[in-house]
Amino acid sequence: MDFTPSGSDFGNTHFGKPSTGVPGLDYIIDYLRLGDNVVLHVDSIDDYIYFVTPFVEQAHQEGKKINYIRFAEHKPLIAPGENVTIYDLDANAGFEVFSTQVHQIATREGEGVYYVFDCLSELLSAWATDLMIGNFFNITCPYLYELNTIAYFSILRNRNSFSTVATIRETTQLLLDIYNCDGDVFVHPLKAQNRYSPSMFFPHVQRGENFVPVTSGVDGAKLYACVISRGLGKTERNWDYWDQVFFKASEIYEKAQKQDQSGGTEETKMVETICKMVLSKDKTILNLVKNNFCLGDLLDIKSRMIGSGFIGGKTVGMLLARKILDQNPLLKWDDFLEPHDSYYIGSDVFYTFLVQNGWWKLRMEQKCPDKYFQAAKELKEKIMKGRLPEAVRDQFKRMLEHFGQSPIVVRSSSLLEDGFGNAFAGKYVSIFCVNQGTPEQRYQEFEKAVRTAYASTMNEDALNYRLQRGLAEKDEQMALLVQRVSGTYHGDYFFPDIAGVGLSYNTYVWKDSMAPEAGMLRLVFGLGTRAVGRTEGDYPRVVALDAPLLRPCGNMDDIRKYSQHEVDVLNIKENQWETISFRQLTNEKLDLRLNLVAVKDWETEKKLKELGMAGEQAWVVTFDKLLSNPDFLNTMQSMLKILEEGYQCPVDVEFTVNFDTEEKPRINLLQCRSLQTKGQHTKVNIPQSIEEKDILFRSTGNFMGGNLELLINRIIFIDPQQYHQLPIRNKYDIAHLIGEINRLVDDNAETATLLLGPGRWGSSTPSLGVPVTFSDINHMRVLGEVAFFTAGFCPELSFGTHFFQDLVETDIFYVAIFPEKEDVIFNQKWLDEAPNHLGTILPGNDQWMHVVKVIDLSQAFPGKNLYINADLVSQKIICYTL
């Protein structure tokens, strides 16, 4: 059979089909087709250039535009020239950013354009895993096909795993194996979609302008010797680059262990490589982890990983904090800390989940400003129904076998979460799995928790947070931290004895004698969900570590009222998370060491007895006995200060406490992140000679945000009595209206706005406050919560909560005002008599003017200014006109 083409078959095109620029190659593959993605499997970049150059020259002759996607460090494939556009992209920005940029380029350039991409194997240096290269090709190739483009790609032989090459083979239209053997160029088509000829899938050797099929003889022997020498069949080709790195790391570590010495420069370089692959992209975090983790630590992390990629900010924070403590000689931390039992689901699993379910195009739509929220809602719904990659499902099941029927928690740990300056506090979810039932039932519960955590990336609050902080275009892969829940079984319930938040710097001090540097705690009985959130009608114990038994409120009535009344627990029998009243829990005859967390409420027990309920106990959660234990207090303060020194900034930690048989507290450190604070700076002058008629409010304590001297331009005030009388549905209308006004404030520095309202801002219960989301108030400069006890409105000083973190990050000063207290002035008459400009700034809302008052100070009081002065040292605050 004669496989040699005749000269008449050659030409630039054949029946209108585009040419590769290499006549012999055109003949082998029957030319190109619009929509083709062409992948060359090569030994070197020069072999790739050998075929790229004629393709570009041919395109130039035909007047076709070439887009060169440049991202690698190898030499350029194409020189600048007419009809050539070079796009320089940074692959180190991350998979999502890079893929989005390519998608946007393709969308902007439109149909019929030609593309040349740098070698895909070079992406390994930026992404560290073949999996993500396969994902990139899987989403980019079909989109270019839709646009009727022709695109050239290459991969280097033995640099990518079999599975990645298989993914590329399945997705592309043309896959060509290229060999250069002592000057002879061989082309072996492995895939040619919608084409066939009797000789097409033979290897071909170039002879002049022709490519001749290799069927036997000298050429065949030369090719097969070349193939063998290039490593066909080597075991390493089965390995992902990720696995190769960790295999090498294990060799270095084992060698150093045998020699009982450090691995030296080789080990240092490997630590740096793995930190960049697994722990963080953030330079500050990278410096911390490189200075604290050794190669053995990183291999331990790998042993608990499922999938590849980053483990995320929350996981890194937890591991880093424990390592910093472990290395500090001040205390023997093994005597105080519970060991953690955690697994880490790598961030690559999240993107693979999106890609394999076919949602990447929707993900790209969600990047568009006009579809930012709309597409997110659709994607969130799809994520909750998606199927997780098969490769990780088996690993999930093995992990669940490890945990048995112990309760576990699935915690978000995104790339940006808990970083310096962006805490994402409360924006993503943590899901408790009570983990009861058959293995299949427990697996289904766990998989649902994973999907829920992934879906939380599309939560409106999280999207608003990213938008506000300029992070909407950042790479935000979602890793997950899976932890065994710290706690004890009490009958049908499971929960820790104590959970809490600790801050190494306390900006909420309410006495002159307190030092902010001493730090503070926020403690609850049961699960820590009540410590990090603003819980309706409930008050965690706020503890200044230099005055632990001192309370902002003094008498027993106040202590009883401003204490914890509900407890979050895991109900083992019902296989669910639930909230139960503290009184009910204490009367279920459970093995609870209440004396460590509460005090007897003899007055209430007396009343219960009078009502015929003599057997019922009454306790008030105070933690007084624990807070009288200097060992516990010293341990917590030492922990916070050591971490603050390690992080070189104030820190915020989450923890649990469980008591052993000797009532010794054991601490489980769950999370650590940098804490943004507003310190004292220069002492602020509190004017003493202001007449009372010129004071809007004056108080002692009950504010957060450090020292403040601020000129206020606008006041928004919600009348408590009028708001109280509204039906529930109208209270939500008021929240929506506040959001509209908030969005009119472009710059909270230029239009400094004081927002005053009854009770708690952001309450989920409208009877306790205005049910806004944080994005409805994020442009305010000062947030005031005013107590009106007759209507049930009471502020909560939420220091240490996710709400507090939002206020600090957004630079919003907070004040709680209690008008009924003797030393407090709140001049509502001043507000009532001021003109209302609501109709001016937001026409069409006259029906709410009796509830919402907007006071433009320059118009209401020409020639006068409104100031707020707050001094952290004296704990004095005053808002006055002058």
N, C-alpha and C positions, 0 to 999 in steps of 0.2 A: 504494500500500500504506500503510495507517495503522499507524504505529509508536507512536502515543501510547497509554500505558496508561490503562485506565479506573480510576476511583477505587476500585472494588470490589476491585481487585488489591492495594491497599495494606493494610498492617497490620504489626504487630510481627513476626510470623512467618507463614510460608506452608507449610501442611502440616507444621508442626513444625520448619521450617528456621530457623536463627538469622538475626537481622537485622543489617544494618550500622548501623541507626539512621537511615538516609537512604532514605526510601521509593522515590525514583526510582532510586537505585543498586541497591536490592534487585531492582527490576524488571529492570534491565539484565542483571545477573549471575545472576538466578534465586536470589537470597539466598545466604547463606553455608552451608558444611557444616562439621560437626565435623572437625577435622584441617586446615582451611584455613590456609595461610600467605598473607597478603595483603600484596603489595608495591606501594607507591605511588611512582611516578617523578615527582618534583615539582621546582618551581623554587625553593621556599622552605619553611622550617619552618612558616610560617603556613598554607601550602596543605595541609601534612600535618595540622596541628592541626584544620583545617576539617573533615576526615573522621574524625579520632580522637575529637573531642569527642562527636558524636552516637553513635558506637560505644560509648563508655564510659557515656554516659547510658542507652543502651538496655540495656547489660549490667547497670547498677545497677537499672533497673526490673525486670529478670528475676531479680534476686538473684544474679547471677553474680559471681564474684570476679575482679578485675583485678590482674594483676601487672605493674607498670611497671618495665622494665629500664632504669635511668638510668645513662648513662656519658659523655654528650657535654657540651660546654660551652654548647650552645644553650639557650634558655629551656625550662623544663619543659613537657611536653606535657599532663600531668595534675596537678591539685592533689590534695593528700592528702585522703582522705575515707573514708567507710564502704565496706567491701569493696574498698579499694584498698591494695595493699602495694607500697611503693616500695623497690626493691633498688638501692642505689648501688654500682656496680662501678667498678674502676679499670682501664681498658683499657691503661694504660701498664705494668701488671704483665706484659703480654705475651699473645700469642695463646693459649698453652696454659692459663695461669692463668685468663684471662677466659672462654675456652670451657668450661673445667672448672667454673667457678662457675655459668655458665648451665645446664650439664648437671645439676649438683647441685640447683639451684633447681627445675628441671623435674621431676627425680626425686622430690624432696621434696613438691612441690605436687600431683603426680599428675595424674589425667585430668580433662578437661572444664573446665580453667581457661582464662581469656582472658589474653592478653599484649599489651602495647604496648611496642615497643622504640624507643629514641632512633634518630635517623637514622644508618643504617649508614655513610654517607659520612664521618661525623665520626670514624670509626675510623682514617681515613688519617693523622690527626695523631699517632696512637699507634703504628700499625703500618707506615706509610710505603709500603704496597703494596696495590694492589687485589687481588692474588692471595690475600692472607690474608683479605680480606673475603669473597671468593668461597668460600674454604675454610670460614670460619666459618658462612656460610649453608648450605653443602653438608652440614655435620654437624649443625647445629641444627634446620633445617627438617624433615628426616625424623623426628627424634626427637620434636619437637612434634606432628608428624602422627600418630605412633604413639600418643601420649597423648591423641588426640582434643581437642586444644586449638584455639583460634582465636588467631592472632597477627598483629599489624599491624607492618609494617616500612616504611621508606622509604629511597630513595636520591635524591640531588640530581642534577639534570640536568647533564650535561657535567663531572661530578666523577669519574666512574668510567669505566674503559675498556670498550670493546665486549665484550671477553672476560669481564669481570666481570659485566656486565649479562646476557650470554648464559648464564653459569653460574647466575645468579639466576633467569632466565627458565626454564631447564631444570628447576630444582629446585622452584620455588614452585608453588602451585596457582592463585593469582590474581596477575596483573601488570597494573596500571592506570597509563596515562599520564595525568597531571593537568596541565591548563594553566589559568592564570588570566589572561585577556586583557581588560584594561580592565573588570574587574568581572564578566565572563562566565566561568563555570567550565565547562571542558570535561573530560569523562572519555572516554578511549579504551581499552577493554579490549584488551590484547595477548595475554593468555592467560587462559583460564577453564576449568580442568580439569573434565571430566565434565559440561559444560554446553553447550548450544547453543540459539540462537534465530536466526531470519532476520536480526535487527537487532543481535545482541549485539556484533559486532566492528566496528561503525561507531563513529566518534567521536560523542559525545553532548554537547549543551549543556544546562545547567540552565535550566529555565523554571519558576519557582515550586518546587513540590515534585517536579515531573517532570524527567526528563532526556530530551530529544528528539533522535533521531538526526540527525546533520548529513549531509545527502545532497547539498545544493547551495545556491546562493544566497549571501546576505550572511553567514550564520553560517560557511559553508565558507570563504569568502574571508578572513574575520577570523581563523579558526583557522589557516589555512595561512600567512598573513602572520606570525602569532604564532610558529608553529613555525620559520619561516625566521629570524626575529629572534633566537630563542633558540639558534641555532647548529647546527641540524641539518646534518650534512655536514661540519662542521669537522674538519680533520685531527686536531686535538688530542684529539678524543674517542676516537681509536684508541689513545691512549697511556695507559699505566699512570701513576699519580701518581709512581711511582718514576722513570720515564723523563722525566717533565716536570721533576722536580727537577734531574736531571743535565743535561738540555738547558739549563735556566736557568743551572746552574753553569758549563757550558762557555761560554755567552755572556759571563758575568761574567769568566771567566778569560781568554778570548781578547781581550776589550776591554782588560783590564788589561795584557796582554802587548803589544798594539799601542801602548798609551800608555806602555809601559815604566815602569809604576808599580803599586803595590798597588791592589787593588780596593776598599780602604777598608772602611767599615762594611758595605757590601753583601756583600763577600767574607767578612768575619768572621762575619756571620750565616749565610752559606751553609755555611761550614766547620762551624759549630756544628750546623746542621741535619743535614748529612751524617754527622757523627760520631755523632749520636744514632740515625741510621737504619742505619748500617753497622758501626760500630766497637764500641760498648759501651753498656750501660745503667748500668754502675758509675760512680759519681761520681768516684772516685779515678782510674780509668782515663781517663774522659772529660777530666778536667783535664789529664792527661799528654798525651793525643793532641791536644787543642786547642792546647796550648802548643808542640807540636812539628811537627804536620802543617800544610802549607799547602793551598790549594785544588788546586794542580797535583798534589800527592801523592795526594789523594783521587780525582782523576780518573784517575790511573794505576792505582789500586786497582780502580776501576770497570771499566777496560779489560780487566782480567784476571779479572773475576767471571763466574760462570755462575749464573744465577738471581738472586734478590734476597734481601734480609734482611741479617742480621749475618754477618760473616766469622769470628767466634768468638775466644776468648781466646788460643789458641795462635798463630793468624795475627797477631793484633794485637800480641802480645808480640814476635814475630819482626820485624815491620815497625817497631814502635816502637823496639826496641833498635838496629836499623840506622840509623834516623833520628837517634837521640840521638848515636850515634858519628859519623855523617856531619857533624853540626853542631858537633862538638867540634874546636877548632883544635889540640889537643895533638899529634895525629899525623895524617898524611895516610892516612886509612883505606883509600882505594882501593889503596894499595900493599900492604895486608895482607889485606883481605877479598875473598873470591870474591863476585861478584854472584850473586844468587839468581834462579832462573827458576821462578816459582810461579804457580799458578792458585788461585782461591778459589771454592768452591761454597757459595753463600749458604744460610743456615739455613732459608729458606722452602722450599727444595727438599725438605728432610727432612719437614716437615709435609705438604706437598702429596703426597709419596710415600705417607704414611700415609692421608691422606684419600682420594686417588684409588683406592687399593687396598681401601677400605672397612673399615679397621681402627680407625677412631676410637672406636667403641663399646667395642672391646676395650681400647683405650688408657684409656678412662674407667674401665673395670672395674679396670684395673691401679692406678688411683689409690686404690681402696678398700683399707684396711689389711688386711682378711682375704684379699684377692686380690693383694696387692702383688707377691709373688714368683711365685705360680702363674700369673697372667695374663701376667706378664712372660716367662715361659718359652714360653708359647704364641705371644706376639707376636714374640719373637725368632725362632722357627721360621718364622713367616709372612714376616717381613722378608727372610729369606734366599731366599725364593722370589718376592718381589714384583717388579712391573714399574715401572720408573722413568718419570717423566712424559716424554711424547714431546718436549715443548719443550726439555728439557735433554739428551735423548739425542743430538740433532743437534749441540749445542754440545760435548758430551763427545767426539764423533768429531772435530770440528775441533781440539779441544785436543790429542788424541792425534796428529793429523797434525803439529801443532807439535813435539811431543816426538820424533816419529819412533820409532826403536827404542831410544832411550836409556832406561835403567831409571828408574822413577819410584816415589814413595812416596805413598800416600794416608794422611794423618794426621788424626785426630780434632781438631776445634777447636770444642768446644761453647761455648755462651754463658757458662757458669760456669767453664769450664776455665781454669787459669792465672791466675785472678783473685787479688786480695788476700785471703788467708786460706783459699782453697779451690783447691788446685792440681790436684785430681783426678789426681795423678801415677800413671800406669800403669793407671788405671781403664778407659779407653777404648783402642782399639787403633790401631796404625799398621800398614799392610799394604804390603809391597814388591811392586811389579809389575816383574818382570824385563823384561817388555814385548817379548818376541820372538815371531816368527811372522807370520801374515798380518794385515792390518788387522782382519779380523773376529775372529780369535783374540785379538788384543791388546785389542780392545774388550770381548770377553766377560770376559777376565781383569780388566780395569779395573772393569767393572760389578759383578762379584762382590766386588771389594775395597770398592766403595762400599757395597754391601749389608751387608758384614761390619762396616764401620765404623758404619753405622746400627744394626745389630743389637747392637753392643757397649753401646748405651745401656741394654739390658736385661740386661747381665751382673750376676750376683748381687753381685759385689764392688762394682760401681759403685752398685747400688741400696742396698746396706748403707751405703756411704759417704754417699750423699745422705740416707738416713734418720738416720744418726748425727749429721750436721751440720745437721739441720733444713732440708734443701733438697728434701725429697720433693715439696713443692707448688710449688716454683719453676719458672719457665719455663726449660726446658733443651733448646732446639733444638740440633741437631747440624749445625754447618757443617763443611766439610772443607777441608784445605789439601793441595794436590797439588803436589809438588816434584820437580824433576829431582834424582836421587840424586847427591850429591857423591862423586866417586871417580875411579878409573883402571882401565882394562882391564889385566889380567895374565893372558895366555893366555885360558882359558875363564872366568876369574873377574873380577868387578867389585867393587871396594870402595875406601874411602878409605884413605890411609896410616895415619891416626890418627883416632879419634873419642873424644869425651869429654864430661865434665860439668865445669863450673867454678862455684865458689861464692865469692862475694866475702867471706864470713865463714867462718872455719874453726874450728868448735867441737871438731874432733877434732885437737887438738895433743898430741903425746906427749913433748915436751921443754919444760922451763921457759923456754928461750930463744925459743920460737916465739910469734908474735903472731897471735891469731885474726883480727885485722883484715887480715892479709896475704892471706888467701884460700887456696884449694886447688883442685887439679885431680884428676880421676879419669880415667885414660887407658887406652885399649885399642887394639890393632891390629885394623883391619878395621871392620866396621859397628858403630855405636854401641849396638846392642841389648845388648851385653855390658857397657856402661858404666852403663846405667840399671837393670839388673836384678841380682838375686843369682844368679850363675851357679854351678852345681854343680861343685865341684872346681877352680874358676878364680878368679884374683885379679887384678883390674885394678891398675894402678900408682897409688897414692895419693900426691899431691905437695903438700907445704906450700910455697907460693910463696916464703916467706922462707928455706926450707932445702930446696931442690928435690932435692938428691941424698941427703938423709938419709932412711933407711928405719926403720920400726918394728922390722924384723928385720935382723940384721947379716950373718951368715956366708953363704957361697955355698949351703949346703944349704937354708937358709931362703929365700934369694932364689929359688932354683930351684923350691922347693915352692910358695911363695906368689907365683907369677907366672901369666901367662896361658898356657894350654896349648891352647885352642881358639880358632878365628877364625870369625866369622860373615861370610859372603860371599854374593854373588849369582852363581849358576852360569848363565852365558849359554847354554852348550850345552844344559843340562837345563831351562832356563827356570824356575828355582826358587831360593828362598832356602835356604841350607844351612849347616851347621856343619862345619868341616873342622879336623883337628888341625894345630897350628902346625908340627909336625915334618914332616907330609906336605907342607904347603904349601911349606916351605923346601927340600924335596928334589924339587920338580917342575920345577926349572930355569927358574923364572919370573924375569921382570925385577923383582926386589924389592930395594929399597935397604935391606937388613937392617941395615947399619951405623948407620942413623939411628934404628932402633927397638929394636935388640937387641944383645947381646954374645955373642961366641963362648963356648960351654960346652966348654972344652978337656978337662975331666975326663970328661964324658959321651962326647965323641968318642973319647977314648982307650979307654973301655970298649967302645964300638961296634966299634972296630978290633980289639980283642982277641976280640970275638965274630964276627969275619969280615965285618963291615959297614963296611969301611974307606972306602967312597965316601959314606957318609951323614953329613950335616952335623948339628950340634947347636947351637942358639942358645937364649938365654933373653931373653924380652922384658923390657927394663928402661927403655927410652927415655933412657938415660944421656946419649947424645950430644945429643939434643934438649934435655934438661934442663941441659946445660952451655952452651947457647946463650943468652946474656943478652938478645939481641934478642927471641927468642921469649917468654921469661919476662916481660920488661918489657912486651911487647905485651899478653900475656894479663892481667897484673896491671892495666895501664892500662885495658884494656877493662872488666874487672870493676868497677873503681873509678869509672869514668865512668858506667857503667850504674847502679851503686849510688847515685851522686849524682843521676842523672836520675830514678830511681824513688823516691829519698829513703828507701830501705830496702835491706837486703842482697838480692842477686839470685842466681839459679840459672840457668845457661845450658847449652845443649847445642850442640856444635860438631863440625866435622870439620877435619882438617888434611891438605892435600895438598902435596907438595913439587914445585916447578918444576924445570926442567932444571939450575938452579944450586943446587939443594937448599935453596932459600928456602921456608919454610913459608907457605902461603896458607890463611887461616882462613875457613870457611863457618859463619856464625852461624845456627843452625837454630831456636833457641827461647830465650826469656828470660821469666822470671817472678819474682815477689817470693819471697823466701826467709824463712820463719819460722825464727828461731833462739832459743836460750836462751843468753843471754850470761853474763858473769862476775858482774855485780852485786857484792854485798858478799862479801869473801873468807870462805870457810867454814873453820871450825876443824876440823882433823883431830886427834882425841884420840890422844895418844902413850902413855898409861899403861894402856890396856886390856889385861887379861891375855889370852893367846892362847886360853884355853879359852872366853872370852866373845866371840870373833871368829868370825863365820860366814864372811866372806871379807875379804881385804885385797889391794889391787893397786895398781900404778902405771900410769896411762894406760888405754887401751882402753875408754873410756866416751864416751857422747854424750848431751847434754841439758843442758849448762851446770852451774852450781853447784847443789848439792842438800843440803838438810838435811830429812830425812823420817822420820816415825814410821811403821813398817810394822805393819799389823794382821794380815796373813795371808801365808803362803808356800805356793806350789804348787810341788812339786819332782818332776821325772821322774827316777827312778833310772836312770842310764845303762846299767849292766850288765843290769838287768832288761829295759829297753826294747830293748837290743841283741839279746837272746835271743828276742824275740817274732817270730812269723811276720809277713810283710809286711801281711796283712789286719788283724792285731790292732794294728799300728802306726797304721793309719787309725782304728781304734776309739779309740785313745788320743787322737788329734787331735780326734775328735768329742766325747769326754768333756771335753777342755779347753774346747771351745766351750760345752758345757753349763754348766760351772763359771763361765766368763767371763760368760755371760748372767745369772747370779745376782748379779753385782756391778753394782748400779744406779749407784753413784757411786764412781769410783775415788779420790776425795779422802777420802770417809768410810770406805771399806773399802780402804785403800791396800794393794794386793796385789803381792807380789814373785813373779814367775814364773821359775823356774829350770829349764832343760832342756838336754839334750846337743846339741851342734852347732848347726845353724842352724834357728831357728824359721821355719816357712813353706817349708821345703825341699820341692821336688817329688819328691825322692828320699828315701824314708823311712829309708834306711840312713845318711843324712847329718844327719838331724834330724827333728823332729816335723812332719808335713805339714799344719799348720793353715793356714787362710786368715787374712787380717788381721782379719776380722770375728770370728774365734774368740779373739782375744787383745786386742781393742781396748779392753777395760775395765781392763786391767792398768795399774798405775802404774809398775812397774819391770820391765823385761824382761832376763833374764840368760841368756846363752849360755855353756855350760860346755864346755871342751875335754876330750875323753877320747880321746887319740890311739890307744890300743890298740884301741878299737872303731871308729875312723875318724871320730869326731865332732870337728869343728873349726869354731869360729865364723867369721863373716866380718864385719869392721867395714865396714858397708855405707854409709859416709858418702857422700852424693851420689846414692844410688839412690832409686827410687820407694818402697822399703821405708823408707828413712830419712825421706823426706818424710811418710809416714804416721805414723811415730813422733813427729815434731816436731808435726804438726798435732793429734795426739791427746794431746799432752803426756805421752808415755811415755818415761821415762828408760831408756837402754840401757847395759848393761855386758857385756863379754866377759871371761871368767875362764879363765886358763890355769894350772891347778893344778901342772903340771910345772915351771913357771918358779921359779927360786930365791927371788925376792922376793915370791911370791904365796902367800897362805894361803887354802885352801878347806877348811872343816871339815865334810866330809860326815858324819862320826860324829855331829856335833851334829844334823844332819837325820835320820839313821837312828834316833836314840834318842828323838826327839820323837814324841808321840802323833799318830796319823793320824785326822783328822776327816772324811775323805772320805765315810764312811757316814752321818755326821750331816747334812752339807749336801746330799748327793745320794744318798739311799738306793737300794739295789738294784745297787750297783756294787762289791760286795765282791771280785769276781774280779780287780779291777784294783788293789787296795790294795797289792800288792807292787811295783807300778810307779809309781803316782801317789800322792803323799803331800800331803795338805792339812793345814797346821798353823795352827790358830787361836791366835795368840800369847797372847791374854788367858787362854785356858784352859790352854795348854801351859806357860806360865811366869807364873803369877799373881804380881803385884808387880814384874815386870820388863817393860821395853820393848825393842823392837828398832828400831835406828836405822840409816839410811844417810846418811853424809856424803861428799860429793864436792866437790873443789876444782879448778876448771879451771886455775888458775895453776900450782899445784904438781903437778897431774895425779895427786893421791892420792885413793883411794876406800877406804872401810871400812864394813863392815856389822857391827854389834856389839850385844850386849845390855847393859843397864845398869839 
